[in-house]
C-alpha cells in the first residue's frame, strides 16, 4: 500500500501463508525508518523520544496487518509486545512445520515446475523458510539438491560441474541454471535468424509481397514451409519422453510382447487393471509419430509359463492405452526393477535379482511374445455381459456409439466390444410381423370345429384327493374324445387352446 506517510508498498499480513515474506519486508522497512529497535526492546517511560518512536512503530505495524487479525494485537501495549504476539501466532517453528517444508524442498523437481526460474525460486524460498525457523540448510547440500531435481537432459552440465572441481553452492547452481536458459534462448534466436530467409527486410517498395503464412503471420512463404512451425514440432517431439516403438497391427492381440523401445509397460485391456490410479503421463508416442492417450495406470497379474510350470507374476505401473494394438512389456522398466533379460535366437528369458527364471518369450514373426496362459473363457463372457448391460441401460444404443462413450465418459469401466455379440431384443424389434388375415375361417362340415369347455385335471388336488369335477368325468376323457372324432373324420385333429390357457396338443 502507498500513502503520504511514507509506508512502502508492502502487502498486509494475511496469516501464516505470507508471514515469512511479510516479516522480512517489515523488518527492512523498520530499519529504513530507524524504528527497528522498537520491536527488540521495550520503550523507556522517562524518555519522550523513545516513547514517540514506539508509538510510531506500533502504528505502522498495525497499518500493515489485515483488520481480521487485529484480535491478536489489540492487547499489545508497545511495538515489542505487538511483534511478539504476531510471531507467536504465525511463526510455526514446530516439528510438523519443519517436516512439511523439508518435504516440499526435496520433492521439488524441474519437471513439476513451470520453468527453470520457478524451479529455482521455489527451492530458494523453501530453504529461506527453513532458515527462518532455525533449521540449518547447508549451501552445498542445497546446491546438490538443486542438481538432483534436474532431468537427464542436464547430465552434461552436471558432469562439467563435477569435473571442474569447483565447490558447489546454491547460488552457483542457480546462476549456472539461469545462464543455461539464456544460452538456449540465444541459440534459438540465432537459429531462427539463420533460417528465416523469408523474413529479410525488403527496401524495394515496388516489389509485390508474396503469400502470407497463417502460422507466423509473415509474408513470402506458406504455412507448410514455415520454419517456425517445423522447429516447434521438433521441440515438441524432443519433450515427449515416453515412446512405444511397436508398430500397430491390423487386429487386436491379447498377447504380451517384450519391447526394448517401449519406455513403460502398456496394455489395451482396462479390465486387466486393478488398483488403478490416474496416470503420471497423458500420452505416448508410437513409431509413426502418432500420439496415443493414456487413461489409467495400475497393476496386472499374468500367469506365465516357465520350465517349472505356471506361476502368477504381478506387473506394476502398467499404462492403459485404449488405442494400442497389443500389450507391451518395457525392457527398461524390467531392468529398472532389478531383473535381467537374456535374448537368444529363439526367444528371451527374464530373470529376477536372484538369477531365477520368472518368465520366457518365444520369437514369433520377429517379435518376442511372452509365454502366458490363455485368457479364461469366463473373462470374455463377463466382458460381453457388461457390454450388453450398458447397451440395455443406454436404451439399446448401437455398439459403435457405445464404444465411443467408453472413451469420452469418466466412471464407466468397460472394455470395448471386441467379440461380436447380438442383442436378441434389438433383432426382434427390427422384424416386421405378417399382417392379420382380412377374413376369418369358418367351419363348413360337421365336427370340423369343436367348442368345448374342458375343466381338469386340476393341478392341485381337492380335500378329497380329486382332480376332476364330479359328474362330468365321463365327458372329460380327452383321449377318448379325440379317438371318436378322428374315427368319424378320418384325419388328425389339432386342438388350439383349452379354457385354462394350456396347450393340450
Secondary structure as GFF3:
##gff-version 3
##sequence-region A 1 505
A	DSSP	three_ten_helix	16	18	.	.	.	ID=ss1
A	DSSP	alpha_helix	19	32	.	.	.	ID=ss2
A	DSSP	three_ten_helix	36	39	.	.	.	ID=ss3
A	DSSP	alpha_helix	48	63	.	.	.	ID=ss4
A	DSSP	three_ten_helix	67	72	.	.	.	ID=ss5
A	DSSP	alpha_helix	79	90	.	.	.	ID=ss6
A	DSSP	alpha_helix	95	107	.	.	.	ID=ss7
A	DSSP	alpha_helix	116	132	.	.	.	ID=ss8
A	DSSP	alpha_helix	139	148	.	.	.	ID=ss9
A	DSSP	three_ten_helix	152	154	.	.	.	ID=ss10
A	DSSP	alpha_helix	155	164	.	.	.	ID=ss11
A	DSSP	alpha_helix	170	195	.	.	.	ID=ss12
A	DSSP	three_ten_helix	197	199	.	.	.	ID=ss13
A	DSSP	three_ten_helix	223	225	.	.	.	ID=ss14
A	DSSP	alpha_helix	227	239	.	.	.	ID=ss15
A	DSSP	beta_strand	256	259	.	.	.	ID=ss16
A	DSSP	beta_strand	265	267	.	.	.	ID=ss17
A	DSSP	three_ten_helix	270	272	.	.	.	ID=ss18
A	DSSP	beta_strand	274	278	.	.	.	ID=ss19
A	DSSP	beta_strand	283	285	.	.	.	ID=ss20
A	DSSP	beta_strand	291	293	.	.	.	ID=ss21
A	DSSP	beta_strand	296	306	.	.	.	ID=ss22
A	DSSP	beta_strand	309	320	.	.	.	ID=ss23
A	DSSP	beta_strand	327	330	.	.	.	ID=ss24
A	DSSP	alpha_helix	331	336	.	.	.	ID=ss25
A	DSSP	beta_strand	340	343	.	.	.	ID=ss26
A	DSSP	beta_strand	347	351	.	.	.	ID=ss27
A	DSSP	beta_strand	357	364	.	.	.	ID=ss28
A	DSSP	beta_strand	367	370	.	.	.	ID=ss29
A	DSSP	alpha_helix	377	393	.	.	.	ID=ss30
A	DSSP	alpha_helix	399	408	.	.	.	ID=ss31
A	DSSP	alpha_helix	424	430	.	.	.	ID=ss32
A	DSSP	three_ten_helix	473	475	.	.	.	ID=ss33
A	DSSP	alpha_helix	478	489	.	.	.	ID=ss34
###
